[in-house]
Amino acid sequence: MEDSTARLIAEAKADKAQAELLKESFKESTGLTWLWSLLFGPIYFWVHGFIALGFVQLIVSIVTY
């Protein structure tokens, strides 16, 4: 029983270490993420018929950036 518990703990630690290594490789930021959010966020809502929500998102984007 202790052997299987130790094996599971070792596997969990290895998985966590692997996840940490992969996390660094998936960071993709252009530095202009705020711009794409500001431009295309409201447009997405307007195209799908949520006009008021698009304006709310536009105002919140301007105020928070």
Legacy VTK file of the C-alpha trace (Angstrom):
# vtk DataFile Version 3.0
C-alpha trace
ASCII
DATASET POLYDATA
POINTS 65 float
0.000 0.000 0.000
2.806 2.404 0.884
4.587 1.552 -2.362
1.605 2.565 -4.501
1.130 5.756 -2.459
4.784 6.686 -2.915
4.527 5.965 -6.642
1.445 8.165 -6.972
3.138 10.988 -5.083
6.217 10.728 -7.320
4.040 10.769 -10.451
2.128 13.805 -9.189
5.383 15.674 -8.533
6.661 14.786 -12.007
3.405 15.952 -13.608
3.558 19.228 -11.705
7.160 19.806 -12.782
6.267 19.060 -16.382
3.311 21.448 -16.220
5.564 24.208 -14.881
7.983 23.710 -17.775
5.191 23.746 -20.335
3.608 26.831 -18.805
6.622 28.951 -19.760
6.535 27.796 -23.380
2.893 28.819 -23.863
3.301 32.467 -22.917
2.489 34.358 -26.079
1.951 38.052 -25.713
2.386 40.634 -28.398
2.363 43.470 -25.923
-0.727 44.728 -27.727
-3.234 42.410 -26.090
-5.046 45.390 -24.639
-5.458 46.850 -28.130
-7.023 43.709 -29.581
-9.351 43.491 -26.595
-10.324 47.125 -26.988
-10.919 46.859 -30.719
-12.487 43.443 -31.176
-14.263 42.948 -27.850
-17.105 45.375 -28.541
-17.284 44.358 -32.208
-17.829 40.740 -31.188
-20.766 41.699 -28.979
-22.257 44.042 -31.600
-22.091 41.399 -34.327
-23.866 38.896 -32.089
-26.626 41.351 -31.207
-25.535 42.422 -27.727
-25.357 46.128 -28.503
-25.556 47.448 -24.941
-23.043 44.898 -23.671
-20.650 45.951 -26.437
-20.822 49.562 -25.278
-20.328 48.517 -21.660
-17.257 46.494 -22.626
-15.908 49.414 -24.662
-16.311 51.830 -21.749
-14.787 49.402 -19.258
-11.869 48.760 -21.619
-11.144 52.451 -22.003
-11.412 53.142 -18.278
-9.251 50.215 -17.172
-6.495 50.548 -19.774
LINES 1 66
65 0 1 2 3 4 5 6 7 8 9 10 11 12 13 14 15 16 17 18 19 20 21 22 23 24 25 26 27 28 29 30 31 32 33 34 35 36 37 38 39 40 41 42 43 44 45 46 47 48 49 50 51 52 53 54 55 56 57 58 59 60 61 62 63 64
